[in-house]
Amino acid sequence: MSDLENLLRMTAVQAEGMRGLGGYAGGMFMAASKVLGEETVNGAGSGASQTGARRHE
């Protein structure tokens, strides 16, 4: 019974660590999504302006 109690205690500690890692991974995913979304918007806008500039040259 003592071994089971120790295992449950360690499982609770590890669950808190996993919760922290999940939050960190979620934050990284949201940041990457925002950056990639901005690059897509900026890439489409700058690509169109560069194409127009090349036509005038």
N, C-alpha and C positions, 0 to 999 in steps of 0.2 A: 504494500500500500504506500509505503514511503517512496519507493521508486516511481510509482505512478504520480504522486504529488509533485516530485521533482521534475518529472517530464512535463506535466501540465504547467508548472511555473515557467520552465524554459520556453515552452510553446507560446505562452502569453507574451514573454519578452520578445521572442522572434516575430510574433504577429504585429507588435508595435513597430518593429524595425521594417517589416514588409509594408506596413501602412505608410511609413515615411518614404520608402523607396517608390511606392506607387504614386504618391503625391509629387515626388521629384520627377519621375518619368512622365507624368501627366503634364507638368509644367514645361518640360522640355518639348513635348509633343506640340503643345499649344504655341510655344515660341517659334518652333520650326514651321508650323503651319502658317503663322502670321508672316514670317520672313518670306516663305515661298509664295504666299499670296501676294505680297507686295512686289516681289520680283516679277511675278507674272503680269501684274498690272503695269508696272514700270517698263517691263520688257516689251509689252505690246505697244505702249505709248511711244517709247523711244525708238522702237523698230520702225514704226510708221513714219516718224519724223526723219529718221536717217534715210529711209527709202526716198522720201520726198526731196531731201537735200541732195542725194546722189543724182536724181533726175535733172536737177537744175544745173549741175556742174558740167 
